[in-house]
Amino acid sequence: MTELFMIQDKSDSKEATWEFLDRRLDNVLSLGKASTMSKNTADAVSMGLGSIFNMAKSFTPAGAPMDDSEILNR
């Protein structure tokens, strides 16, 4: 596809083709950053939920089933 675009490009030094490629590379980099941010966000949420669960578990006596009403009463 790029080769066809480059053949049709009449600009000096194929500037239009290089600008096109630069924009596509920026798109790929942006997608990679968004993917990394999504993974980091998911990791942070998971860690936060784990912490909440561990805190709630510490209020429950060993071996007793977890009951939300008991936590709310405290």
Phi and psi restraints in degrees (range 20) as a CNS / XPLOR table:
assign (resid 1 and name C) (resid 2 and name N)
       (resid 2 and name CA) (resid 2 and name C) 1.0 -63.5 20.0 2
assign (resid 2 and name N) (resid 2 and name CA)
       (resid 2 and name C) (resid 3 and name N) 1.0 -38.3 20.0 2
assign (resid 2 and name C) (resid 3 and name N)
       (resid 3 and name CA) (resid 3 and name C) 1.0 -62.0 20.0 2
assign (resid 3 and name N) (resid 3 and name CA)
       (resid 3 and name C) (resid 4 and name N) 1.0 -41.0 20.0 2
assign (resid 3 and name C) (resid 4 and name N)
       (resid 4 and name CA) (resid 4 and name C) 1.0 -63.7 20.0 2
assign (resid 4 and name N) (resid 4 and name CA)
       (resid 4 and name C) (resid 5 and name N) 1.0 -43.5 20.0 2
assign (resid 4 and name C) (resid 5 and name N)
       (resid 5 and name CA) (resid 5 and name C) 1.0 -61.7 20.0 2
assign (resid 5 and name N) (resid 5 and name CA)
       (resid 5 and name C) (resid 6 and name N) 1.0 -41.9 20.0 2
assign (resid 5 and name C) (resid 6 and name N)
       (resid 6 and name CA) (resid 6 and name C) 1.0 -65.3 20.0 2
assign (resid 6 and name N) (resid 6 and name CA)
       (resid 6 and name C) (resid 7 and name N) 1.0 -38.3 20.0 2
assign (resid 6 and name C) (resid 7 and name N)
       (resid 7 and name CA) (resid 7 and name C) 1.0 -65.3 20.0 2
assign (resid 7 and name N) (resid 7 and name CA)
       (resid 7 and name C) (resid 8 and name N) 1.0 -36.6 20.0 2
assign (resid 7 and name C) (resid 8 and name N)
       (resid 8 and name CA) (resid 8 and name C) 1.0 -83.4 20.0 2
assign (resid 8 and name N) (resid 8 and name CA)
       (resid 8 and name C) (resid 9 and name N) 1.0 -11.9 20.0 2
assign (resid 8 and name C) (resid 9 and name N)
       (resid 9 and name CA) (resid 9 and name C) 1.0 -73.6 20.0 2
assign (resid 9 and name N) (resid 9 and name CA)
       (resid 9 and name C) (resid 10 and name N) 1.0 118.6 20.0 2
assign (resid 9 and name C) (resid 10 and name N)
       (resid 10 and name CA) (resid 10 and name C) 1.0 -102.8 20.0 2
assign (resid 10 and name N) (resid 10 and name CA)
       (resid 10 and name C) (resid 11 and name N) 1.0 2.8 20.0 2
assign (resid 10 and name C) (resid 11 and name N)
       (resid 11 and name CA) (resid 11 and name C) 1.0 -72.7 20.0 2
assign (resid 11 and name N) (resid 11 and name CA)
       (resid 11 and name C) (resid 12 and name N) 1.0 160.6 20.0 2
assign (resid 11 and name C) (resid 12 and name N)
       (resid 12 and name CA) (resid 12 and name C) 1.0 -62.1 20.0 2
assign (resid 12 and name N) (resid 12 and name CA)
       (resid 12 and name C) (resid 13 and name N) 1.0 133.9 20.0 2
assign (resid 12 and name C) (resid 13 and name N)
       (resid 13 and name CA) (resid 13 and name C) 1.0 54.5 20.0 2
assign (resid 13 and name N) (resid 13 and name CA)
       (resid 13 and name C) (resid 14 and name N) 1.0 24.6 20.0 2
assign (resid 13 and name C) (resid 14 and name N)
       (resid 14 and name CA) (resid 14 and name C) 1.0 57.9 20.0 2
assign (resid 14 and name N) (resid 14 and name CA)
       (resid 14 and name C) (resid 15 and name N) 1.0 36.5 20.0 2
assign (resid 14 and name C) (resid 15 and name N)
       (resid 15 and name CA) (resid 15 and name C) 1.0 -56.6 20.0 2
assign (resid 15 and name N) (resid 15 and name CA)
       (resid 15 and name C) (resid 16 and name N) 1.0 -40.2 20.0 2
assign (resid 15 and name C) (resid 16 and name N)
       (resid 16 and name CA) (resid 16 and name C) 1.0 -62.4 20.0 2
assign (resid 16 and name N) (resid 16 and name CA)
       (resid 16 and name C) (resid 17 and name N) 1.0 -38.2 20.0 2
assign (resid 16 and name C) (resid 17 and name N)
       (resid 17 and name CA) (resid 17 and name C) 1.0 -66.3 20.0 2
assign (resid 17 and name N) (resid 17 and name CA)
       (resid 17 and name C) (resid 18 and name N) 1.0 -44.6 20.0 2
assign (resid 17 and name C) (resid 18 and name N)
       (resid 18 and name CA) (resid 18 and name C) 1.0 -65.8 20.0 2
assign (resid 18 and name N) (resid 18 and name CA)
       (resid 18 and name C) (resid 19 and name N) 1.0 -36.9 20.0 2
assign (resid 18 and name C) (resid 19 and name N)
       (resid 19 and name CA) (resid 19 and name C) 1.0 -65.3 20.0 2
assign (resid 19 and name N) (resid 19 and name CA)
       (resid 19 and name C) (resid 20 and name N) 1.0 -40.7 20.0 2
assign (resid 19 and name C) (resid 20 and name N)
       (resid 20 and name CA) (resid 20 and name C) 1.0 -59.5 20.0 2
assign (resid 20 and name N) (resid 20 and name CA)
       (resid 20 and name C) (resid 21 and name N) 1.0 -48.0 20.0 2
assign (resid 20 and name C) (resid 21 and name N)
       (resid 21 and name CA) (resid 21 and name C) 1.0 -64.2 20.0 2
assign (resid 21 and name N) (resid 21 and name CA)
       (resid 21 and name C) (resid 22 and name N) 1.0 -39.3 20.0 2
assign (resid 21 and name C) (resid 22 and name N)
       (resid 22 and name CA) (resid 22 and name C) 1.0 -60.3 20.0 2
assign (resid 22 and name N) (resid 22 and name CA)
       (resid 22 and name C) (resid 23 and name N) 1.0 -42.1 20.0 2
assign (resid 22 and name C) (resid 23 and name N)
       (resid 23 and name CA) (resid 23 and name C) 1.0 -64.9 20.0 2
assign (resid 23 and name N) (resid 23 and name CA)
       (resid 23 and name C) (resid 24 and name N) 1.0 -39.5 20.0 2
assign (resid 23 and name C) (resid 24 and name N)
       (resid 24 and name CA) (resid 24 and name C) 1.0 -66.1 20.0 2
assign (resid 24 and name N) (resid 24 and name CA)
       (resid 24 and name C) (resid 25 and name N) 1.0 -40.3 20.0 2
assign (resid 24 and name C) (resid 25 and name N)
       (resid 25 and name CA) (resid 25 and name C) 1.0 -64.4 20.0 2
assign (resid 25 and name N) (resid 25 and name CA)
       (resid 25 and name C) (resid 26 and name N) 1.0 -40.2 20.0 2
assign (resid 25 and name C) (resid 26 and name N)
       (resid 26 and name CA) (resid 26 and name C) 1.0 -60.9 20.0 2
assign (resid 26 and name N) (resid 26 and name CA)
       (resid 26 and name C) (resid 27 and name N) 1.0 -39.6 20.0 2
assign (resid 26 and name C) (resid 27 and name N)
       (resid 27 and name CA) (resid 27 and name C) 1.0 -61.5 20.0 2
assign (resid 27 and name N) (resid 27 and name CA)
       (resid 27 and name C) (resid 28 and name N) 1.0 -44.4 20.0 2
assign (resid 27 and name C) (resid 28 and name N)
       (resid 28 and name CA) (resid 28 and name C) 1.0 -64.1 20.0 2
assign (resid 28 and name N) (resid 28 and name CA)
       (resid 28 and name C) (resid 29 and name N) 1.0 -43.7 20.0 2
assign (resid 28 and name C) (resid 29 and name N)
       (resid 29 and name CA) (resid 29 and name C) 1.0 -63.9 20.0 2
assign (resid 29 and name N) (resid 29 and name CA)
       (resid 29 and name C) (resid 30 and name N) 1.0 -41.0 20.0 2
assign (resid 29 and name C) (resid 30 and name N)
       (resid 30 and name CA) (resid 30 and name C) 1.0 -63.0 20.0 2
assign (resid 30 and name N) (resid 30 and name CA)
       (resid 30 and name C) (resid 31 and name N) 1.0 -40.5 20.0 2
assign (resid 30 and name C) (resid 31 and name N)
       (resid 31 and name CA) (resid 31 and name C) 1.0 -63.6 20.0 2
assign (resid 31 and name N) (resid 31 and name CA)
       (resid 31 and name C) (resid 32 and name N) 1.0 -41.7 20.0 2
assign (resid 31 and name C) (resid 32 and name N)
       (resid 32 and name CA) (resid 32 and name C) 1.0 -63.3 20.0 2
assign (resid 32 and name N) (resid 32 and name CA)
       (resid 32 and name C) (resid 33 and name N) 1.0 -41.5 20.0 2
assign (resid 32 and name C) (resid 33 and name N)
       (resid 33 and name CA) (resid 33 and name C) 1.0 -65.1 20.0 2
assign (resid 33 and name N) (resid 33 and name CA)
       (resid 33 and name C) (resid 34 and name N) 1.0 -42.0 20.0 2
assign (resid 33 and name C) (resid 34 and name N)
       (resid 34 and name CA) (resid 34 and name C) 1.0 -63.8 20.0 2
assign (resid 34 and name N) (resid 34 and name CA)
       (resid 34 and name C) (resid 35 and name N) 1.0 -39.3 20.0 2
assign (resid 34 and name C) (resid 35 and name N)
       (resid 35 and name CA) (resid 35 and name C) 1.0 -63.9 20.0 2
assign (resid 35 and name N) (resid 35 and name CA)
       (resid 35 and name C) (resid 36 and name N) 1.0 -42.8 20.0 2
assign (resid 35 and name C) (resid 36 and name N)
       (resid 36 and name CA) (resid 36 and name C) 1.0 -65.1 20.0 2
assign (resid 36 and name N) (resid 36 and name CA)
       (resid 36 and name C) (resid 37 and name N) 1.0 -42.1 20.0 2
assign (resid 36 and name C) (resid 37 and name N)
       (resid 37 and name CA) (resid 37 and name C) 1.0 -64.2 20.0 2
assign (resid 37 and name N) (resid 37 and name CA)
       (resid 37 and name C) (resid 38 and name N) 1.0 -39.4 20.0 2
assign (resid 37 and name C) (resid 38 and name N)
       (resid 38 and name CA) (resid 38 and name C) 1.0 -63.3 20.0 2
assign (resid 38 and name N) (resid 38 and name CA)
       (resid 38 and name C) (resid 39 and name N) 1.0 -42.4 20.0 2
assign (resid 38 and name C) (resid 39 and name N)
       (resid 39 and name CA) (resid 39 and name C) 1.0 -65.0 20.0 2
assign (resid 39 and name N) (resid 39 and name CA)
       (resid 39 and name C) (resid 40 and name N) 1.0 -43.4 20.0 2
assign (resid 39 and name C) (resid 40 and name N)
       (resid 40 and name CA) (resid 40 and name C) 1.0 -62.7 20.0 2
assign (resid 40 and name N) (resid 40 and name CA)
       (resid 40 and name C) (resid 41 and name N) 1.0 -40.2 20.0 2
assign (resid 40 and name C) (resid 41 and name N)
       (resid 41 and name CA) (resid 41 and name C) 1.0 -64.6 20.0 2
assign (resid 41 and name N) (resid 41 and name CA)
       (resid 41 and name C) (resid 42 and name N) 1.0 -44.8 20.0 2
assign (resid 41 and name C) (resid 42 and name N)
       (resid 42 and name CA) (resid 42 and name C) 1.0 -61.7 20.0 2
assign (resid 42 and name N) (resid 42 and name CA)
       (resid 42 and name C) (resid 43 and name N) 1.0 -41.3 20.0 2
assign (resid 42 and name C) (resid 43 and name N)
       (resid 43 and name CA) (resid 43 and name C) 1.0 -62.8 20.0 2
assign (resid 43 and name N) (resid 43 and name CA)
       (resid 43 and name C) (resid 44 and name N) 1.0 -42.3 20.0 2
assign (resid 43 and name C) (resid 44 and name N)
       (resid 44 and name CA) (resid 44 and name C) 1.0 -65.6 20.0 2
assign (resid 44 and name N) (resid 44 and name CA)
       (resid 44 and name C) (resid 45 and name N) 1.0 -42.5 20.0 2
assign (resid 44 and name C) (resid 45 and name N)
       (resid 45 and name CA) (resid 45 and name C) 1.0 -63.4 20.0 2
assign (resid 45 and name N) (resid 45 and name CA)
       (resid 45 and name C) (resid 46 and name N) 1.0 -43.7 20.0 2
assign (resid 45 and name C) (resid 46 and name N)
       (resid 46 and name CA) (resid 46 and name C) 1.0 -60.6 20.0 2
assign (resid 46 and name N) (resid 46 and name CA)
       (resid 46 and name C) (resid 47 and name N) 1.0 -44.4 20.0 2
assign (resid 46 and name C) (resid 47 and name N)
       (resid 47 and name CA) (resid 47 and name C) 1.0 -64.8 20.0 2
assign (resid 47 and name N) (resid 47 and name CA)
       (resid 47 and name C) (resid 48 and name N) 1.0 -41.3 20.0 2
assign (resid 47 and name C) (resid 48 and name N)
       (resid 48 and name CA) (resid 48 and name C) 1.0 -63.4 20.0 2
assign (resid 48 and name N) (resid 48 and name CA)
       (resid 48 and name C) (resid 49 and name N) 1.0 -44.2 20.0 2
assign (resid 48 and name C) (resid 49 and name N)
       (resid 49 and name CA) (resid 49 and name C) 1.0 -64.5 20.0 2
assign (resid 49 and name N) (resid 49 and name CA)
       (resid 49 and name C) (resid 50 and name N) 1.0 -38.7 20.0 2
assign (resid 49 and name C) (resid 50 and name N)
       (resid 50 and name CA) (resid 50 and name C) 1.0 -62.0 20.0 2
assign (resid 50 and name N) (resid 50 and name CA)
       (resid 50 and name C) (resid 51 and name N) 1.0 -40.4 20.0 2
assign (resid 50 and name C) (resid 51 and name N)
       (resid 51 and name CA) (resid 51 and name C) 1.0 -65.0 20.0 2
assign (resid 51 and name N) (resid 51 and name CA)
       (resid 51 and name C) (resid 52 and name N) 1.0 -43.1 20.0 2
assign (resid 51 and name C) (resid 52 and name N)
       (resid 52 and name CA) (resid 52 and name C) 1.0 -61.6 20.0 2
assign (resid 52 and name N) (resid 52 and name CA)
       (resid 52 and name C) (resid 53 and name N) 1.0 -44.4 20.0 2
assign (resid 52 and name C) (resid 53 and name N)
       (resid 53 and name CA) (resid 53 and name C) 1.0 -61.0 20.0 2
assign (resid 53 and name N) (resid 53 and name CA)
       (resid 53 and name C) (resid 54 and name N) 1.0 -44.1 20.0 2
assign (resid 53 and name C) (resid 54 and name N)
       (resid 54 and name CA) (resid 54 and name C) 1.0 -64.3 20.0 2
assign (resid 54 and name N) (resid 54 and name CA)
       (resid 54 and name C) (resid 55 and name N) 1.0 -37.8 20.0 2
assign (resid 54 and name C) (resid 55 and name N)
       (resid 55 and name CA) (resid 55 and name C) 1.0 -65.2 20.0 2
assign (resid 55 and name N) (resid 55 and name CA)
       (resid 55 and name C) (resid 56 and name N) 1.0 -44.0 20.0 2
assign (resid 55 and name C) (resid 56 and name N)
       (resid 56 and name CA) (resid 56 and name C) 1.0 -64.2 20.0 2
assign (resid 56 and name N) (resid 56 and name CA)
       (resid 56 and name C) (resid 57 and name N) 1.0 -38.1 20.0 2
assign (resid 56 and name C) (resid 57 and name N)
       (resid 57 and name CA) (resid 57 and name C) 1.0 -65.2 20.0 2
assign (resid 57 and name N) (resid 57 and name CA)
       (resid 57 and name C) (resid 58 and name N) 1.0 -31.8 20.0 2
assign (resid 57 and name C) (resid 58 and name N)
       (resid 58 and name CA) (resid 58 and name C) 1.0 -69.2 20.0 2
assign (resid 58 and name N) (resid 58 and name CA)
       (resid 58 and name C) (resid 59 and name N) 1.0 -21.9 20.0 2
assign (resid 58 and name C) (resid 59 and name N)
       (resid 59 and name CA) (resid 59 and name C) 1.0 -81.7 20.0 2
assign (resid 59 and name N) (resid 59 and name CA)
       (resid 59 and name C) (resid 60 and name N) 1.0 -13.9 20.0 2
assign (resid 59 and name C) (resid 60 and name N)
       (resid 60 and name CA) (resid 60 and name C) 1.0 -97.0 20.0 2
assign (resid 60 and name N) (resid 60 and name CA)
       (resid 60 and name C) (resid 61 and name N) 1.0 130.4 20.0 2
assign (resid 60 and name C) (resid 61 and name N)
       (resid 61 and name CA) (resid 61 and name C) 1.0 -59.8 20.0 2
assign (resid 61 and name N) (resid 61 and name CA)
       (resid 61 and name C) (resid 62 and name N) 1.0 148.2 20.0 2
assign (resid 61 and name C) (resid 62 and name N)
       (resid 62 and name CA) (resid 62 and name C) 1.0 -55.8 20.0 2
assign (resid 62 and name N) (resid 62 and name CA)
       (resid 62 and name C) (resid 63 and name N) 1.0 130.9 20.0 2
assign (resid 62 and name C) (resid 63 and name N)
       (resid 63 and name CA) (resid 63 and name C) 1.0 84.9 20.0 2
assign (resid 63 and name N) (resid 63 and name CA)
       (resid 63 and name C) (resid 64 and name N) 1.0 -12.2 20.0 2
assign (resid 63 and name C) (resid 64 and name N)
       (resid 64 and name CA) (resid 64 and name C) 1.0 -84.1 20.0 2
assign (resid 64 and name N) (resid 64 and name CA)
       (resid 64 and name C) (resid 65 and name N) 1.0 144.0 20.0 2
assign (resid 64 and name C) (resid 65 and name N)
       (resid 65 and name CA) (resid 65 and name C) 1.0 -67.3 20.0 2
assign (resid 65 and name N) (resid 65 and name CA)
       (resid 65 and name C) (resid 66 and name N) 1.0 145.0 20.0 2
assign (resid 65 and name C) (resid 66 and name N)
       (resid 66 and name CA) (resid 66 and name C) 1.0 -73.5 20.0 2
assign (resid 66 and name N) (resid 66 and name CA)
       (resid 66 and name C) (resid 67 and name N) 1.0 131.5 20.0 2
assign (resid 66 and name C) (resid 67 and name N)
       (resid 67 and name CA) (resid 67 and name C) 1.0 -132.4 20.0 2
assign (resid 67 and name N) (resid 67 and name CA)
       (resid 67 and name C) (resid 68 and name N) 1.0 119.6 20.0 2
assign (resid 67 and name C) (resid 68 and name N)
       (resid 68 and name CA) (resid 68 and name C) 1.0 -59.6 20.0 2
assign (resid 68 and name N) (resid 68 and name CA)
       (resid 68 and name C) (resid 69 and name N) 1.0 -36.0 20.0 2
assign (resid 68 and name C) (resid 69 and name N)
       (resid 69 and name CA) (resid 69 and name C) 1.0 -64.4 20.0 2
assign (resid 69 and name N) (resid 69 and name CA)
       (resid 69 and name C) (resid 70 and name N) 1.0 -33.1 20.0 2
assign (resid 69 and name C) (resid 70 and name N)
       (resid 70 and name CA) (resid 70 and name C) 1.0 -66.5 20.0 2
assign (resid 70 and name N) (resid 70 and name CA)
       (resid 70 and name C) (resid 71 and name N) 1.0 -40.4 20.0 2
assign (resid 70 and name C) (resid 71 and name N)
       (resid 71 and name CA) (resid 71 and name C) 1.0 -66.6 20.0 2
assign (resid 71 and name N) (resid 71 and name CA)
       (resid 71 and name C) (resid 72 and name N) 1.0 -42.2 20.0 2
assign (resid 71 and name C) (resid 72 and name N)
       (resid 72 and name CA) (resid 72 and name C) 1.0 -64.3 20.0 2
assign (resid 72 and name N) (resid 72 and name CA)
       (resid 72 and name C) (resid 73 and name N) 1.0 -34.0 20.0 2
assign (resid 72 and name C) (resid 73 and name N)
       (resid 73 and name CA) (resid 73 and name C) 1.0 -67.2 20.0 2
assign (resid 73 and name N) (resid 73 and name CA)
       (resid 73 and name C) (resid 74 and name N) 1.0 -28.3 20.0 2
